[in-house]
Amino acid sequence: MSVIIAMDDLELPCPNCKGEKHAFVNNKKEPCSKCDGKGVILTALGQTLLHFFKKHS
Ligand SMILES: [Zn+2]
């Protein structure tokens, strides 16, 4: 059995900035606070994997 994980399973385009990494706050362009300017947010699976790697690194 093999497990194939696609990037889409781990992260999704940020719904707040739609992957643009910036959001407009009071007409000012600022790094998106929802995704910390990454443009993507972790899915539940992504968070699980992140915890796993942190635990074992
Ligand atoms: Zn964002």
N, CA, C, O and the ligand as a Tripos MOL2 file, in Angstrom:
@<TRIPOS>MOLECULE
protein
  229   227    58     0     0
PROTEIN
NO_CHARGES

@<TRIPOS>ATOM
      1 N           0.8360   -1.1960    0.0000 N.3       1 MET1
      2 CA          0.0000    0.0000    0.0000 C.3       1 MET1
      3 C           0.8680    1.2420    0.0000 C.2       1 MET1
      4 O           1.8360    1.3420    0.7530 O.2       1 MET1
      5 N           0.5190    2.1550   -0.8260 N.am      2 SER2
      6 CA          1.2770    3.4060   -0.8470 C.3       2 SER2
      7 C           0.3380    4.5720   -0.5730 C.2       2 SER2
      8 O          -0.8500    4.5310   -0.8900 O.2       2 SER2
      9 N           0.8930    5.5820    0.0080 N.am      3 VAL3
     10 CA          0.1020    6.7640    0.3170 C.3       3 VAL3
     11 C           0.6090    7.9230   -0.5310 C.2       3 VAL3
     12 O           1.7760    8.3060   -0.4510 O.2       3 VAL3
     13 N          -0.2500    8.4490   -1.3090 N.am      4 ILE4
     14 CA          0.1290    9.6010   -2.1360 C.3       4 ILE4
     15 C          -0.6040   10.8290   -1.6210 C.2       4 ILE4
     16 O          -1.8340   10.8640   -1.5690 O.2       4 ILE4
     17 N           0.1570   11.8110   -1.2500 N.am      5 ILE5
     18 CA         -0.4370   13.0420   -0.7390 C.3       5 ILE5
     19 C          -0.1190   14.1710   -1.7050 C.2       5 ILE5
     20 O           1.0460   14.4390   -1.9990 O.2       5 ILE5
     21 N          -1.1210   14.8050   -2.1790 N.am      6 ALA6
     22 CA         -0.9210   15.9360   -3.0810 C.3       6 ALA6
     23 C          -0.8450   17.2240   -2.2690 C.2       6 ALA6
     24 O          -1.3750   17.3100   -1.1610 O.2       6 ALA6
     25 N          -0.1830   18.2140   -2.8370 N.am      7 MET7
     26 CA         -0.0910   19.4960   -2.1380 C.3       7 MET7
     27 C          -1.4770   20.0570   -1.8260 C.2       7 MET7
     28 O          -1.6750   20.7390   -0.8210 O.2       7 MET7
     29 N          -2.4210   19.7590   -2.7010 N.am      8 ASP8
     30 CA         -3.7860   20.2410   -2.4790 C.3       8 ASP8
     31 C          -4.3970   19.6560   -1.2110 C.2       8 ASP8
     32 O          -5.3160   20.2340   -0.6300 O.2       8 ASP8
     33 N          -3.8750   18.5000   -0.7860 N.am      9 ASP9
     34 CA         -4.3770   17.8970    0.4390 C.3       9 ASP9
     35 C          -3.8110   18.5890    1.6680 C.2       9 ASP9
     36 O          -4.3840   18.4960    2.7530 O.2       9 ASP9
     37 N          -2.7010   19.2750    1.5070 N.am     10 LEU10
     38 CA         -1.9960   19.8810    2.6480 C.3      10 LEU10
     39 C          -2.2850   21.3630    2.7930 C.2      10 LEU10
     40 O          -2.3870   21.8780    3.9060 O.2      10 LEU10
     41 N          -2.4130   22.0330    1.6890 N.am     11 GLU11
     42 CA         -2.6530   23.4670    1.7590 C.3      11 GLU11
     43 C          -3.6380   23.8960    0.6890 C.2      11 GLU11
     44 O          -3.7490   23.2810   -0.3710 O.2      11 GLU11
     45 N          -4.3410   24.9570    0.9940 N.am     12 LEU12
     46 CA         -5.3320   25.4970    0.0720 C.3      12 LEU12
     47 C          -5.0800   26.9830   -0.1030 C.2      12 LEU12
     48 O          -4.5710   27.6380    0.8060 O.2      12 LEU12
     49 N          -5.4340   27.5230   -1.2680 N.am     13 PRO13
     50 CA         -5.3230   28.9740   -1.4240 C.3      13 PRO13
     51 C          -6.1160   29.6750   -0.3270 C.2      13 PRO13
     52 O          -7.2460   29.2900   -0.0270 O.2      13 PRO13
     53 N          -5.5340   30.6820    0.2580 N.am     14 CYS14
     54 CA         -6.1780   31.3950    1.3590 C.3      14 CYS14
     55 C          -7.4790   32.0420    0.8830 C.2      14 CYS14
     56 O          -7.4720   32.8020   -0.0850 O.2      14 CYS14
     57 N          -8.5820   31.7500    1.5470 N.am     15 PRO15
     58 CA         -9.8620   32.3350    1.1190 C.3      15 PRO15
     59 C          -9.9540   33.8330    1.3960 C.2      15 PRO15
     60 O         -10.7530   34.5380    0.7800 O.2      15 PRO15
     61 N          -9.1350   34.3100    2.3200 N.am     16 ASN16
     62 CA         -9.1850   35.7250    2.6810 C.3      16 ASN16
     63 C          -8.5540   36.6010    1.6010 C.2      16 ASN16
     64 O          -9.1220   37.6170    1.2020 O.2      16 ASN16
     65 N          -7.3780   36.1980    1.1370 N.am     17 CYS17
     66 CA         -6.6710   37.0040    0.1210 C.3      17 CYS17
     67 C          -6.6870   36.3000   -1.2380 C.2      17 CYS17
     68 O          -6.1260   36.8010   -2.2120 O.2      17 CYS17
     69 N          -7.3360   35.1360   -1.2900 N.am     18 LYS18
     70 CA         -7.4370   34.3570   -2.5240 C.3      18 LYS18
     71 C          -6.0690   34.0460   -3.1130 C.2      18 LYS18
     72 O          -5.8880   34.0570   -4.3310 O.2      18 LYS18
     73 N          -5.1210   33.7720   -2.2480 N.am     19 GLY19
     74 CA         -3.7960   33.3970   -2.7070 C.3      19 GLY19
     75 C          -2.9270   34.5710   -3.1090 C.2      19 GLY19
     76 O          -1.8120   34.3800   -3.5930 O.2      19 GLY19
     77 N          -3.4240   35.7850   -2.9150 N.am     20 GLU20
     78 CA         -2.6630   36.9660   -3.3370 C.3      20 GLU20
     79 C          -1.6050   37.3760   -2.3100 C.2      20 GLU20
     80 O          -0.7310   38.1940   -2.5940 O.2      20 GLU20
     81 N          -1.7020   36.7910   -1.1070 N.am     21 LYS21
     82 CA         -0.7560   37.0620   -0.0150 C.3      21 LYS21
     83 C          -0.9500   38.4200    0.6440 C.2      21 LYS21
     84 O          -0.4170   38.6710    1.7250 O.2      21 LYS21
     85 N          -1.6970   39.2800    0.0070 N.am     22 HIS22
     86 CA         -1.9670   40.5900    0.5840 C.3      22 HIS22
     87 C          -3.4730   40.8110    0.6530 C.2      22 HIS22
     88 O          -4.2300   40.3310   -0.1910 O.2      22 HIS22
     89 N          -3.8690   41.5180    1.6350 N.am     23 ALA23
     90 CA         -5.2760   41.8890    1.7460 C.3      23 ALA23
     91 C          -5.3440   43.3910    1.9560 C.2      23 ALA23
     92 O          -4.4190   44.0160    2.4770 O.2      23 ALA23
     93 N          -6.4500   43.9400    1.5390 N.am     24 PHE24
     94 CA         -6.6030   45.3780    1.7090 C.3      24 PHE24
     95 C          -7.3530   45.6740    3.0030 C.2      24 PHE24
     96 O          -8.4930   45.2490    3.1950 O.2      24 PHE24
     97 N          -6.6950   46.4030    3.8690 N.am     25 VAL25
     98 CA         -7.3030   46.8150    5.1260 C.3      25 VAL25
     99 C          -7.3950   48.3320    5.1060 C.2      25 VAL25
    100 O          -6.3800   49.0250    5.0430 O.2      25 VAL25
    101 N          -8.6130   48.8390    5.1610 N.am     26 ASN26
    102 CA         -8.8220   50.2950    5.0590 C.3      26 ASN26
    103 C          -8.1090   50.8800    3.8420 C.2      26 ASN26
    104 O          -7.4700   51.9290    3.9170 O.2      26 ASN26
    105 N          -8.2390   50.1670    2.7130 N.am     27 ASN27
    106 CA         -7.6240   50.5810    1.4530 C.3      27 ASN27
    107 C          -6.1080   50.5710    1.4820 C.2      27 ASN27
    108 O          -5.4560   51.1100    0.5870 O.2      27 ASN27
    109 N          -5.5480   49.9520    2.5170 N.am     28 LYS28
    110 CA         -4.0950   49.7920    2.5650 C.3      28 LYS28
    111 C          -3.7530   48.3410    2.3170 C.2      28 LYS28
    112 O          -4.3720   47.4290    2.8660 O.2      28 LYS28
    113 N          -2.7460   48.1480    1.4730 N.am     29 LYS29
    114 CA         -2.3190   46.7920    1.1600 C.3      29 LYS29
    115 C          -1.4400   46.2720    2.2930 C.2      29 LYS29
    116 O          -0.3850   46.8350    2.5850 O.2      29 LYS29
    117 N          -1.8840   45.2030    2.9190 N.am     30 GLU30
    118 CA         -1.1320   44.6580    4.0380 C.3      30 GLU30
    119 C          -0.9740   43.1560    3.8540 C.2      30 GLU30
    120 O          -1.8070   42.5130    3.2140 O.2      30 GLU30
    121 N           0.1020   42.5910    4.4210 N.am     31 PRO31
    122 CA          0.2200   41.1270    4.3740 C.3      31 PRO31
    123 C          -1.0230   40.5060    4.9930 C.2      31 PRO31
    124 O          -1.4780   40.9290    6.0550 O.2      31 PRO31
    125 N          -1.5540   39.5270    4.3380 N.am     32 CYS32
    126 CA         -2.7910   38.9020    4.8110 C.3      32 CYS32
    127 C          -2.5840   38.3020    6.2020 C.2      32 CYS32
    128 O          -1.6400   37.5480    6.4360 O.2      32 CYS32
    129 N          -3.4860   38.6540    7.1170 N.am     33 SER33
    130 CA         -3.3360   38.1690    8.4910 C.3      33 SER33
    131 C          -3.8170   36.7360    8.6420 C.2      33 SER33
    132 O          -3.4220   36.0300    9.5700 O.2      33 SER33
    133 N          -4.6660   36.3160    7.7300 N.am     34 LYS34
    134 CA         -5.2020   34.9500    7.8300 C.3      34 LYS34
    135 C          -4.1330   33.9010    7.5010 C.2      34 LYS34
    136 O          -4.0770   32.8390    8.1210 O.2      34 LYS34
    137 N          -3.3030   34.2150    6.5340 N.am     35 CYS35
    138 CA         -2.3130   33.2240    6.0940 C.3      35 CYS35
    139 C          -0.8920   33.7130    6.3540 C.2      35 CYS35
    140 O           0.0640   33.1050    5.8720 O.2      35 CYS35
    141 N          -0.7370   34.8040    7.1110 N.am     36 ASP36
    142 CA          0.5830   35.3680    7.3980 C.3      36 ASP36
    143 C           1.3460   35.6920    6.1230 C.2      36 ASP36
    144 O           2.5710   35.5720    6.0860 O.2      36 ASP36
    145 N           0.6440   36.0950    5.0950 N.am     37 GLY37
    146 CA          1.2960   36.4870    3.8540 C.3      37 GLY37
    147 C           1.8210   35.3390    3.0260 C.2      37 GLY37
    148 O           2.6210   35.5340    2.1110 O.2      37 GLY37
    149 N           1.3620   34.1200    3.3520 N.am     38 LYS38
    150 CA          1.8270   32.9630    2.5900 C.3      38 LYS38
    151 C           0.9710   32.7110    1.3560 C.2      38 LYS38
    152 O           1.4270   32.1110    0.3830 O.2      38 LYS38
    153 N          -0.2600   33.1720    1.4070 N.am     39 GLY39
    154 CA         -1.1530   32.9340    0.2800 C.3      39 GLY39
    155 C          -1.8440   31.5860    0.3430 C.2      39 GLY39
    156 O          -2.7430   31.3000   -0.4480 O.2      39 GLY39
    157 N          -1.4250   30.7670    1.2790 N.am     40 VAL40
    158 CA         -2.0520   29.4500    1.4410 C.3      40 VAL40
    159 C          -2.3110   29.1970    2.9190 C.2      40 VAL40
    160 O          -1.6430   29.7610    3.7860 O.2      40 VAL40
    161 N          -3.2610   28.3670    3.1860 N.am     41 ILE41
    162 CA         -3.5190   27.9560    4.5580 C.3      41 ILE41
    163 C          -3.4500   26.4340    4.6280 C.2      41 ILE41
    164 O          -3.7760   25.7350    3.6690 O.2      41 ILE41
    165 N          -3.0240   25.9470    5.7700 N.am     42 LEU42
    166 CA         -2.9170   24.5060    5.9500 C.3      42 LEU42
    167 C          -4.2930   23.8710    6.1010 C.2      42 LEU42
    168 O          -5.1770   24.4250    6.7540 O.2      42 LEU42
    169 N          -4.4570   22.7280    5.5010 N.am     43 THR43
    170 CA         -5.6620   21.9420    5.7590 C.3      43 THR43
    171 C          -5.4620   21.1840    7.0670 C.2      43 THR43
    172 O          -4.3800   21.2260    7.6540 O.2      43 THR43
    173 N          -6.4970   20.4970    7.5200 N.am     44 ALA44
    174 CA         -6.3780   19.6900    8.7330 C.3      44 ALA44
    175 C          -5.2710   18.6560    8.5710 C.2      44 ALA44
    176 O          -4.5020   18.4020    9.4980 O.2      44 ALA44
    177 N          -5.2010   18.0690    7.3910 N.am     45 LEU45
    178 CA         -4.1540   17.0880    7.1310 C.3      45 LEU45
    179 C          -2.7770   17.7460    7.1460 C.2      45 LEU45
    180 O          -1.8150   17.1790    7.6640 O.2      45 LEU45
    181 N          -2.6940   18.9260    6.5830 N.am     46 GLY46
    182 CA         -1.4280   19.6560    6.5780 C.3      46 GLY46
    183 C          -0.9530   19.9520    7.9890 C.2      46 GLY46
    184 O           0.2320   19.8180    8.2940 O.2      46 GLY46
    185 N          -1.8820   20.3540    8.8490 N.am     47 GLN47
    186 CA         -1.5300   20.6480   10.2360 C.3      47 GLN47
    187 C          -1.0770   19.3930   10.9650 C.2      47 GLN47
    188 O          -0.1340   19.4190   11.7560 O.2      47 GLN47
    189 N          -1.7670   18.2960   10.6820 N.am     48 THR48
    190 CA         -1.3910   17.0250   11.3020 C.3      48 THR48
    191 C           0.0310   16.6490   10.9110 C.2      48 THR48
    192 O           0.8340   16.2580   11.7590 O.2      48 THR48
    193 N           0.3350   16.7680    9.6290 N.am     49 LEU49
    194 CA          1.6710   16.4210    9.1580 C.3      49 LEU49
    195 C           2.7300   17.3510    9.7470 C.2      49 LEU49
    196 O           3.8290   16.9220   10.0960 O.2      49 LEU49
    197 N           2.3770   18.6340    9.8510 N.am     50 LEU50
    198 CA          3.3230   19.5980   10.4040 C.3      50 LEU50
    199 C           3.6740   19.2260   11.8430 C.2      50 LEU50
    200 O           4.8410   19.2590   12.2310 O.2      50 LEU50
    201 N           2.6680   18.8760   12.6230 N.am     51 HIS51
    202 CA          2.9150   18.4570   14.0070 C.3      51 HIS51
    203 C           3.7840   17.2100   14.0360 C.2      51 HIS51
    204 O           4.6760   17.0750   14.8730 O.2      51 HIS51
    205 N           3.5120   16.3110   13.1180 N.am     52 PHE52
    206 CA          4.2820   15.0660   13.0610 C.3      52 PHE52
    207 C           5.7540   15.3590   12.7980 C.2      52 PHE52
    208 O           6.6310   14.8140   13.4680 O.2      52 PHE52
    209 N           6.0210   16.2250   11.8180 N.am     53 PHE53
    210 CA          7.4080   16.5210   11.4720 C.3      53 PHE53
    211 C           8.1120   17.2640   12.5890 C.2      53 PHE53
    212 O           9.2890   17.0180   12.8530 O.2      53 PHE53
    213 N           7.4040   18.1760   13.2510 N.am     54 LYS54
    214 CA          7.9970   18.9080   14.3640 C.3      54 LYS54
    215 C           8.3600   17.9540   15.4960 C.2      54 LYS54
    216 O           9.4030   18.0830   16.1370 O.2      54 LYS54
    217 N           7.4770   17.0050   15.7190 N.am     55 LYS55
    218 CA          7.6930   16.0510   16.8080 C.3      55 LYS55
    219 C           8.9200   15.1920   16.5390 C.2      55 LYS55
    220 O           9.6320   14.8200   17.4720 O.2      55 LYS55
    221 N           9.1730   14.8740   15.2790 N.am     56 HIS56
    222 CA         10.2280   13.9170   14.9540 C.3      56 HIS56
    223 C          11.4800   14.5750   14.3860 C.2      56 HIS56
    224 O          12.4050   13.8740   13.9750 O.2      56 HIS56
    225 N          11.5290   15.8710   14.3560 N.am     57 SER57
    226 CA         12.7210   16.5210   13.8180 C.3      57 SER57
    227 C          13.6690   16.8930   14.9380 C.2      57 SER57
    228 O          14.7350   17.4530   14.6840 O.2      57 SER57
    229 ZN         -4.3090   35.1510    2.9540 Zn       58 ZN58
@<TRIPOS>BOND
     1     1     2 1
     2     2     3 1
     3     3     4 2
     4     3     5 am
     5     5     6 1
     6     6     7 1
     7     7     8 2
     8     7     9 am
     9     9    10 1
    10    10    11 1
    11    11    12 2
    12    11    13 am
    13    13    14 1
    14    14    15 1
    15    15    16 2
    16    15    17 am
    17    17    18 1
    18    18    19 1
    19    19    20 2
    20    19    21 am
    21    21    22 1
    22    22    23 1
    23    23    24 2
    24    23    25 am
    25    25    26 1
    26    26    27 1
    27    27    28 2
    28    27    29 am
    29    29    30 1
    30    30    31 1
    31    31    32 2
    32    31    33 am
    33    33    34 1
    34    34    35 1
    35    35    36 2
    36    35    37 am
    37    37    38 1
    38    38    39 1
    39    39    40 2
    40    39    41 am
    41    41    42 1
    42    42    43 1
    43    43    44 2
    44    43    45 am
    45    45    46 1
    46    46    47 1
    47    47    48 2
    48    47    49 am
    49    49    50 1
    50    50    51 1
    51    51    52 2
    52    51    53 am
    53    53    54 1
    54    54    55 1
    55    55    56 2
    56    55    57 am
    57    57    58 1
    58    58    59 1
    59    59    60 2
    60    59    61 am
    61    61    62 1
    62    62    63 1
    63    63    64 2
    64    63    65 am
    65    65    66 1
    66    66    67 1
    67    67    68 2
    68    67    69 am
    69    69    70 1
    70    70    71 1
    71    71    72 2
    72    71    73 am
    73    73    74 1
    74    74    75 1
    75    75    76 2
    76    75    77 am
    77    77    78 1
    78    78    79 1
    79    79    80 2
    80    79    81 am
    81    81    82 1
    82    82    83 1
    83    83    84 2
    84    83    85 am
    85    85    86 1
    86    86    87 1
    87    87    88 2
    88    87    89 am
    89    89    90 1
    90    90    91 1
    91    91    92 2
    92    91    93 am
    93    93    94 1
    94    94    95 1
    95    95    96 2
    96    95    97 am
    97    97    98 1
    98    98    99 1
    99    99   100 2
   100    99   101 am
   101   101   102 1
   102   102   103 1
   103   103   104 2
   104   103   105 am
   105   105   106 1
   106   106   107 1
   107   107   108 2
   108   107   109 am
   109   109   110 1
   110   110   111 1
   111   111   112 2
   112   111   113 am
   113   113   114 1
   114   114   115 1
   115   115   116 2
   116   115   117 am
   117   117   118 1
   118   118   119 1
   119   119   120 2
   120   119   121 am
   121   121   122 1
   122   122   123 1
   123   123   124 2
   124   123   125 am
   125   125   126 1
   126   126   127 1
   127   127   128 2
   128   127   129 am
   129   129   130 1
   130   130   131 1
   131   131   132 2
   132   131   133 am
   133   133   134 1
   134   134   135 1
   135   135   136 2
   136   135   137 am
   137   137   138 1
   138   138   139 1
   139   139   140 2
   140   139   141 am
   141   141   142 1
   142   142   143 1
   143   143   144 2
   144   143   145 am
   145   145   146 1
   146   146   147 1
   147   147   148 2
   148   147   149 am
   149   149   150 1
   150   150   151 1
   151   151   152 2
   152   151   153 am
   153   153   154 1
   154   154   155 1
   155   155   156 2
   156   155   157 am
   157   157   158 1
   158   158   159 1
   159   159   160 2
   160   159   161 am
   161   161   162 1
   162   162   163 1
   163   163   164 2
   164   163   165 am
   165   165   166 1
   166   166   167 1
   167   167   168 2
   168   167   169 am
   169   169   170 1
   170   170   171 1
   171   171   172 2
   172   171   173 am
   173   173   174 1
   174   174   175 1
   175   175   176 2
   176   175   177 am
   177   177   178 1
   178   178   179 1
   179   179   180 2
   180   179   181 am
   181   181   182 1
   182   182   183 1
   183   183   184 2
   184   183   185 am
   185   185   186 1
   186   186   187 1
   187   187   188 2
   188   187   189 am
   189   189   190 1
   190   190   191 1
   191   191   192 2
   192   191   193 am
   193   193   194 1
   194   194   195 1
   195   195   196 2
   196   195   197 am
   197   197   198 1
   198   198   199 1
   199   199   200 2
   200   199   201 am
   201   201   202 1
   202   202   203 1
   203   203   204 2
   204   203   205 am
   205   205   206 1
   206   206   207 1
   207   207   208 2
   208   207   209 am
   209   209   210 1
   210   210   211 1
   211   211   212 2
   212   211   213 am
   213   213   214 1
   214   214   215 1
   215   215   216 2
   216   215   217 am
   217   217   218 1
   218   218   219 1
   219   219   220 2
   220   219   221 am
   221   221   222 1
   222   222   223 1
   223   223   224 2
   224   223   225 am
   225   225   226 1
   226   226   227 1
   227   227   228 2
@<TRIPOS>SUBSTRUCTURE
     1 MET1         2 RESIDUE 1 A MET
     2 SER2         6 RESIDUE 1 A SER
     3 VAL3        10 RESIDUE 1 A VAL
     4 ILE4        14 RESIDUE 1 A ILE
     5 ILE5        18 RESIDUE 1 A ILE
     6 ALA6        22 RESIDUE 1 A ALA
     7 MET7        26 RESIDUE 1 A MET
     8 ASP8        30 RESIDUE 1 A ASP
     9 ASP9        34 RESIDUE 1 A ASP
    10 LEU10       38 RESIDUE 1 A LEU
    11 GLU11       42 RESIDUE 1 A GLU
    12 LEU12       46 RESIDUE 1 A LEU
    13 PRO13       50 RESIDUE 1 A PRO
    14 CYS14       54 RESIDUE 1 A CYS
    15 PRO15       58 RESIDUE 1 A PRO
    16 ASN16       62 RESIDUE 1 A ASN
    17 CYS17       66 RESIDUE 1 A CYS
    18 LYS18       70 RESIDUE 1 A LYS
    19 GLY19       74 RESIDUE 1 A GLY
    20 GLU20       78 RESIDUE 1 A GLU
    21 LYS21       82 RESIDUE 1 A LYS
    22 HIS22       86 RESIDUE 1 A HIS
    23 ALA23       90 RESIDUE 1 A ALA
    24 PHE24       94 RESIDUE 1 A PHE
    25 VAL25       98 RESIDUE 1 A VAL
    26 ASN26      102 RESIDUE 1 A ASN
    27 ASN27      106 RESIDUE 1 A ASN
    28 LYS28      110 RESIDUE 1 A LYS
    29 LYS29      114 RESIDUE 1 A LYS
    30 GLU30      118 RESIDUE 1 A GLU
    31 PRO31      122 RESIDUE 1 A PRO
    32 CYS32      126 RESIDUE 1 A CYS
    33 SER33      130 RESIDUE 1 A SER
    34 LYS34      134 RESIDUE 1 A LYS
    35 CYS35      138 RESIDUE 1 A CYS
    36 ASP36      142 RESIDUE 1 A ASP
    37 GLY37      146 RESIDUE 1 A GLY
    38 LYS38      150 RESIDUE 1 A LYS
    39 GLY39      154 RESIDUE 1 A GLY
    40 VAL40      158 RESIDUE 1 A VAL
    41 ILE41      162 RESIDUE 1 A ILE
    42 LEU42      166 RESIDUE 1 A LEU
    43 THR43      170 RESIDUE 1 A THR
    44 ALA44      174 RESIDUE 1 A ALA
    45 LEU45      178 RESIDUE 1 A LEU
    46 GLY46      182 RESIDUE 1 A GLY
    47 GLN47      186 RESIDUE 1 A GLN
    48 THR48      190 RESIDUE 1 A THR
    49 LEU49      194 RESIDUE 1 A LEU
    50 LEU50      198 RESIDUE 1 A LEU
    51 HIS51      202 RESIDUE 1 A HIS
    52 PHE52      206 RESIDUE 1 A PHE
    53 PHE53      210 RESIDUE 1 A PHE
    54 LYS54      214 RESIDUE 1 A LYS
    55 LYS55      218 RESIDUE 1 A LYS
    56 HIS56      222 RESIDUE 1 A HIS
    57 SER57      226 RESIDUE 1 A SER
    58 ZN58       229 GROUP 0 **** ****
